[in-house]
Amino acid sequence: MKFKIYQIDMDRDKNRVKFDNLENTKKHQGFEQIDAGIYNRVFMGDTDSETLEDIYRLFNTEKHRLHRGHSLSVSDIVSTDDGSFFCDSVGFQKVDFDESAAHTPDNLIRILVIEPHRTPYESEIPNTPNGQQRAVEGLIQYLENGDGTVIVINEESKLNGMEGNRRIEGDVLVGPIFIAGITEDSICSLTDEQMQKYAQKFAEPEEIPPEEIEQHTGIFFQNWY
């Protein structure tokens, strides 16, 4: 399921409704519609979750490496293709929520995430060393594609026994990876065209056995198309 998560920024929370239920939030705000302007987007992506309850379990009791906020809690908003839902004291309530009024940090970049056994999806990360490392669960290594984009991988993924992800010419990619744009001194957001190109190229998940990964341990080829 593709979805986004929004959480209240306490610096903009003048009515102190963070972690409050829907009834009290409306009462303290003095109006019915949720004030999206006090929210930050803290996740955008796709998981194997099939219901809102699945999302709650994943983001409340477990962790997701692309999640930038606190554990999913009361007053948070989950937006899906079916609408926006307020995390209430018990369950979720559908609400009107203007996503365009919510905030995002200035340093976020738009990336294509590719995980083992799953189709690619668009997400966003802080363009910082820590943000990149969290996205691949370890130390980063860049594989330039020669077209203004770069594949970012965990440089120790094969040694750490991560699952096989995708095959490229003469090598295999292991563990979670992502694709970003690249400039002379930094990575950057993908364009629409770049996003579409690599979403199509890596659309089909591949099964890569451990024996094949072992054969390619320590081997990386760059500048492929």
Protein Blocks (a to p, Z undefined) as FASTA:
>chain_A
ZZddddddfklmmnopghiafklmmmmnopabdcfklpccfbdcddfbfbfklmmmmmmm
mccfkbcbdcddehiacddfkbccdddfeocddddddfklpccdfkbccdddddehiacd
dddddddfklmmmmnopadddddehlopacdddfklmmnopacfbdcehiacedjddddd
ddfkbccdddfklmmmmmmmmmpccdddfklmmmmgoiacehiZZ
